[in-house]
Amino acid sequence: MKLKLLTLKIESNQYLKPRMAEKIRGYFGNLYKDDTLFHQHTGDGKLIYHYPRIQYKVIDGTPYLIGLEEGVESLKEKFIQIHEFRLDDKEYNVFEKSLEIENADLGIAQHQIWYRFLSPWYALNQENYKKYLKTDLQAKRSLLLKRILIGNLLSLCKSLGEVVTEEVVVEDMNVFEYNFNLDNTPVLGFKGEFQVNFNIPNYLGLGKSVSRGFGTIQTIQTTQTTQTTQTILIKR
């Protein structure tokens, strides 16, 4: 399928740590509380359970906001208004914004593609976490993680109304355990690389808590596809 995708890069006067993505989400979610796509909560505070249409990232110290499908229009309307943002009572000035809109490929590829996780992949739910700990055999753990990754890809497509009818094959996976804290709770995540016969647009998230920047991927091997891109650059 063709996925309408918007990438908003915000150049500020400070280098941000990756975990600041969660605070950026909180800031913009509160600023645009009238638009549920920015925070994924209903008016009475209940969580909206679908793949986030707006995701928040910090990549190489720089904030990114990613919009997909209906999230594209919401971000496109608001980005011109962004001149600064505030995190932990500290103000960050925005001196440059670049906005890129493209129709990207998402779905089965005719060849294997290498990707890397730019941020920890929050892969395990309670049930899978127990399965993972029950075995110390690396081969079984790797097989479990491959199945979870395939499930992430199928869920992503399903959330966007696309049914994957061909087999998804994770040819290789070289990941390592990466421990982090989420809401003051220790969490086991993973970083590294994987190879799969699937087109995934850069900077989309896989796994849990993707709106807060977790599971962000980047292509290592360039895919053999064409896409239409529009870029807008604004300097202050």
C-alpha positions in Angstrom: 0.0 0.0 0.0 1.0 3.6 -0.4 1.1 5.4 3.0 0.7 9.1 3.2 3.6 10.2 5.5 4.7 13.5 6.9 8.1 14.0 8.6 8.5 17.3 10.6 12.1 18.0 11.8 12.4 20.8 14.4 15.8 22.3 14.8 16.1 23.9 18.3 18.8 25.6 20.2 19.5 22.6 22.4 20.6 19.0 21.9 17.9 16.7 23.3 18.3 13.2 24.8 16.2 10.4 23.2 13.9 10.0 26.2 12.8 13.6 25.8 10.4 12.3 23.1 7.9 11.5 25.8 8.0 15.0 27.1 7.6 16.4 23.6 4.6 14.3 23.2 3.2 15.6 26.5 3.8 19.2 25.4 2.2 19.0 22.0 -0.6 16.7 23.3 -1.5 19.4 25.8 -1.1 22.3 23.4 -3.4 20.7 20.9 -5.7 18.8 23.3 -8.7 19.4 21.0 -7.1 17.1 18.4 -7.0 13.5 19.7 -4.4 12.5 17.1 -1.8 14.5 19.1 -2.4 12.6 22.4 -4.5 9.5 21.6 -7.0 10.1 24.5 -10.7 10.6 24.4 -12.4 13.6 26.1 -12.9 11.6 29.3 -9.2 10.5 29.3 -9.6 7.0 27.9 -6.8 5.7 25.7 -7.6 5.3 22.0 -6.3 1.8 21.0 -4.9 2.0 17.4 -1.6 2.6 15.8 -0.7 6.2 16.6 -1.2 8.6 13.6 1.2 11.1 15.2 4.5 9.9 16.7 7.2 11.8 18.6 10.9 11.1 18.2 14.3 12.5 19.2 16.9 11.4 16.6 20.5 12.5 17.0 19.4 15.2 19.4 16.8 16.6 17.1 13.0 16.4 17.7 10.9 14.8 14.9 7.1 14.6 14.6 5.9 11.9 12.3 2.3 12.0 10.9 0.7 9.2 8.9 -2.6 9.1 7.0 -5.1 11.4 8.9 -2.2 12.6 11.1 -0.6 14.3 8.1 -3.3 17.0 7.8 -3.3 17.7 11.5 0.5 18.2 11.6 0.5 20.1 8.3 -2.1 22.6 9.8 -0.2 23.1 13.0 3.5 23.1 12.1 3.5 26.7 10.9 2.5 27.7 14.5 5.4 26.1 16.2 8.0 28.7 17.2 9.1 27.3 20.5 8.3 24.5 22.9 8.7 24.0 26.7 10.0 20.9 28.5 10.4 20.7 32.2 9.9 24.5 32.6 12.7 25.1 30.1 11.9 26.9 26.8 13.5 25.7 23.6 13.6 28.1 20.6 12.9 26.8 17.1 15.2 28.3 14.5 14.4 26.0 11.6 11.6 23.6 10.6 11.6 21.2 7.6 8.5 19.4 6.6 8.5 16.5 4.1 5.4 14.8 2.7 5.6 11.6 0.8 3.7 8.6 -0.4 5.8 5.8 1.0 5.6 2.1 0.4 4.3 -0.1 3.3 3.9 -3.8 2.9 5.5 -6.9 1.3 8.7 -6.4 -0.6 10.1 -8.6 -3.3 13.5 -8.8 -1.6 14.9 -8.7 2.0 15.6 -5.3 3.5 17.8 -4.4 6.4 16.6 -2.1 9.2 18.0 -0.9 12.5 16.3 0.3 15.6 17.2 3.9 16.4 15.5 3.6 19.8 14.7 0.6 22.0 12.1 -1.8 20.6 9.6 -2.4 23.4 8.6 -5.8 22.1 7.4 -7.9 25.1 4.0 -7.9 26.7 3.5 -9.7 30.0 2.9 -13.1 28.4 5.8 -12.9 26.0 8.1 -11.6 28.7 7.5 -14.8 30.7 8.1 -16.9 27.6 11.3 -15.1 26.9 12.6 -15.6 30.4 11.7 -19.3 30.5 14.3 -20.2 28.0 18.0 -19.3 28.0 18.4 -20.8 24.5 19.3 -18.0 22.1 17.8 -19.7 19.1 14.4 -20.0 20.8 14.5 -16.4 22.0 15.4 -15.2 18.5 12.5 -17.2 17.1 10.1 -15.6 19.6 11.4 -12.1 18.8 11.0 -12.8 15.0 7.4 -13.9 15.5 6.7 -10.8 17.6 8.2 -8.5 14.9 6.1 -10.1 12.3 3.0 -9.6 14.5 4.0 -5.9 14.9 4.1 -5.5 11.1 0.8 -7.3 10.6 -0.9 -5.2 13.3 0.5 -2.0 11.8 -1.0 -2.8 8.4 -4.3 -4.0 9.9 -4.7 -0.7 11.9 -4.3 1.1 8.5 -7.0 -1.0 6.9 -4.5 -3.2 4.9 -4.6 -7.0 5.0 -1.3 -8.7 4.3 -1.9 -11.9 2.3 1.7 -12.9 1.6 4.1 -14.5 4.0 6.3 -12.1 6.1 9.8 -13.6 6.5 12.3 -12.2 9.0 15.5 -13.6 7.4 17.9 -12.4 10.1 17.8 -10.6 13.4 20.8 -9.3 15.3 19.4 -7.6 18.4 20.7 -7.2 22.0 18.9 -6.6 25.2 18.6 -3.0 26.2 17.2 -2.1 29.7 15.4 1.2 30.2 12.9 2.8 32.5 9.3 3.7 31.5 7.0 5.5 33.9 9.6 4.7 36.7 9.4 0.9 35.9 12.3 -1.1 34.6 11.6 -2.5 31.1 13.5 -5.0 28.9 13.8 -3.7 25.3 16.0 -4.5 22.3 18.3 -2.6 19.9 20.1 -3.8 16.8 19.2 -4.8 13.3 16.8 -7.1 11.4 16.2 -8.2 7.8 12.7 -8.7 6.5 10.8 -8.8 3.2 8.8 -5.8 4.1 8.8 -2.1 3.1 8.7 0.1 6.3 9.0 3.8 5.9 11.8 5.5 7.9 11.1 6.6 11.4 7.9 4.6 11.9 7.8 2.8 15.3 7.2 -0.9 15.9 6.1 -2.5 19.1 4.7 -0.8 22.2 4.7 2.9 23.1 5.7 4.0 19.5 4.0 7.4 20.0 6.6 8.1 22.6 9.5 7.3 20.3 10.1 3.6 21.1 10.9 1.1 18.3 11.8 3.7 15.7 13.4 2.1 12.6 15.6 3.3 9.8 16.5 1.6 6.6 20.1 0.4 6.2 19.6 -1.0 2.7 17.8 1.3 0.3 14.6 -0.2 -1.1 14.0 -0.4 -4.8 10.9 1.7 -4.9 9.8 5.1 -6.1 7.9 7.7 -4.0 6.7 11.3 -4.4 8.2 13.7 -1.9 7.3 17.4 -1.2 9.7 19.3 1.2 9.0 22.6 2.9 11.8 24.4 4.8 11.1 27.3 7.1 13.8 29.3 8.9 13.2 31.9 11.6 
